[in-house]
Amino acid sequence: MAAVTTAAVDAVSSPDLELAKQTSALTVQETTPEAGTETKTAQLPPHRSHDPQYNMKRSDPFMFGSRYLDQGDDVFEFNAWDHVETDDAYKEYSEQQFAMQRASPVSEFDKNRFNSDPARFWNLFYKNNTANFFKNRKWLQQEFPVLHRVTAEDAGPQIVLEVGAGAGNTAFPILANNKNPKLKVHACDFSKKAVEVMRSHAEYNTDLMQADVWDVASEELPPGVEENTVDVVLMIFIFSALSPLQWEQAVRNIHRVLKPGGEVCFRDYGRGDLAQVRFKKGRYLEENFYIRGDGTRVYFFEKDELARIWSGVFKAGAPTNENNNETCDNAPDSLPQEPSTTKEPQLFDVEELGVDRRMLVNRAKRLKMYRCWMQGRFRKK
Ligand SMILES: C[S@@+](CC[C@H](N)C(=O)[O-])C[C@H]1O[C@@H](n2cnc3c(N)ncnc32)[C@H](O)[C@@H]1O
């Protein structure tokens, strides 16, 4: 993985659409200057330029993540900064928000309503948001190089399973870049409507792809997928949709389908992300777990928690690594995972787990806002 660059900002093909639009609107990318423009850029590095001629389309990730905030910089000079620490004011504001959220939780009646049939709310989501589904995730292969390997012409038979595939925002870009005639992509989602959307996509090609309904937290394996056969599992903003009570079954299912040595590519929300901080009263289900306005659920992860879960330690309070107790508020950008110190059997090696943070600035209101995502690669032992 490319040390968690901030390439992968399109966090959201999810219900977080408003926030995604805001992120997109505030994000400016930079490129290197064209020939003949060196004199101008010699005074101002191109990655710091305001000139729109240096801005690339948002979908090109390669120069993303290069606008670092240096000492003495005016934060409000630009509208987005990469690899930043949250400031004390934001931390304090977040804690106040969390206290307010905890004090006004979702009623027991509603908790039951949202937890008893989560697929219903995702079906509604996919019914209502057809126009917003498709994104071109060019950052995928950059962040998860294993996708280069399995899609290479001579890679031979390779099976990729995407869990919680939604509208296929990950599966279709993989197919679009695929040169391997022996690749098979299983794209599963527990929402029937999402599976319908994938099956009706113009690029749905049953020689290479199979979209099916599957609940990752069920007792079954996905249709047509045998134990110990999958090379790569993709989990992009799906784990956050599960209740903490479902984590163990989901991780065990993923472990079951993967070949020994097979890899999980993971990206999801981090604790302290703006999407969490701005939840209002009546949205709190339990710590770090919320219900959105459309009835879909979302969890915000801490780094040590993810390391613990994927190592196969499901009891809270049993950290696998004392140095790993980090949230978006204090974690360095990307840390290699150290070995577990617990005696419990390990399911996965945490090969990489990093925090991807980005500061957005509303220059008009002189407000600083932080997005935060967790990204990792876990290998079946
Ligand atoms: C935030 S969306 C992400 C969709 C897609 N991975 C993407 O990044 O565009 C979460 C997806 O997880 C699916 N999902 C939620 N719980 C699930 C479960 N238990 N099993 C399988 N899919 C689930 C939802 O239907 C939804 O499509």
The ligand as a Tripos MOL2 file, in Angstrom:
@<TRIPOS>MOLECULE
LIG
   27    29     1     0     0
SMALL
NO_CHARGES

@<TRIPOS>ATOM
      1 C1        -21.1310    2.6750    2.7050 C.3       1 LIG1
      2 S1        -21.6900    1.4850    1.5780 S.3       1 LIG1
      3 C2        -20.2130    1.1000    0.6950 C.3       1 LIG1
      4 C3        -20.4620    0.4540   -0.6250 C.3       1 LIG1
      5 C4        -19.2070    0.1400   -1.4310 C.3       1 LIG1
      6 N1        -18.3210   -0.7530   -0.7320 N.3       1 LIG1
      7 C5        -18.5060    1.4140   -1.7900 C.2       1 LIG1
      8 O1        -17.4720    1.6990   -1.1900 O.co2     1 LIG1
      9 O2        -18.9890    2.1160   -2.6570 O.co2     1 LIG1
     10 C6        -21.8830    0.0630    2.6550 C.3       1 LIG1
     11 C7        -22.3940   -1.1490    1.9200 C.3       1 LIG1
     12 O3        -22.3760   -2.2550    2.7940 O.3       1 LIG1
     13 C8        -23.5110   -3.0480    2.5790 C.3       1 LIG1
     14 N2        -23.7230   -3.8470    3.7930 N.ar      1 LIG1
     15 C9        -24.0690   -3.4130    5.0160 C.ar      1 LIG1
     16 N3        -24.1540   -4.4450    5.8780 N.ar      1 LIG1
     17 C10       -23.8350   -5.5460    5.1770 C.ar      1 LIG1
     18 C11       -23.7370   -6.9240    5.5140 C.ar      1 LIG1
     19 N4        -24.0220   -7.3640    6.7520 N.pl3     1 LIG1
     20 N5        -23.3610   -7.7940    4.5530 N.ar      1 LIG1
     21 C12       -23.0930   -7.3680    3.2920 C.ar      1 LIG1
     22 N6        -23.1970   -6.0880    2.9070 N.ar      1 LIG1
     23 C13       -23.5540   -5.1850    3.8480 C.ar      1 LIG1
     24 C14       -24.5960   -2.0150    2.3000 C.3       1 LIG1
     25 O4        -25.7080   -2.5550    1.6360 O.3       1 LIG1
     26 C15       -23.8360   -1.0120    1.4470 C.3       1 LIG1
     27 O5        -23.9060   -1.3540    0.0980 O.3       1 LIG1
@<TRIPOS>BOND
     1     1     2 1
     2     2     3 1
     3     2    10 1
     4     3     4 1
     5     4     5 1
     6     5     6 1
     7     5     7 1
     8     7     8 2
     9     7     9 1
    10    10    11 1
    11    11    12 1
    12    11    26 1
    13    12    13 1
    14    13    14 1
    15    13    24 1
    16    14    15 ar
    17    14    23 ar
    18    15    16 ar
    19    16    17 ar
    20    17    18 ar
    21    17    23 ar
    22    18    19 1
    23    18    20 ar
    24    20    21 ar
    25    21    22 ar
    26    22    23 ar
    27    24    25 1
    28    24    26 1
    29    26    27 1
@<TRIPOS>SUBSTRUCTURE
     1 LIG1         1 GROUP 0 **** ****
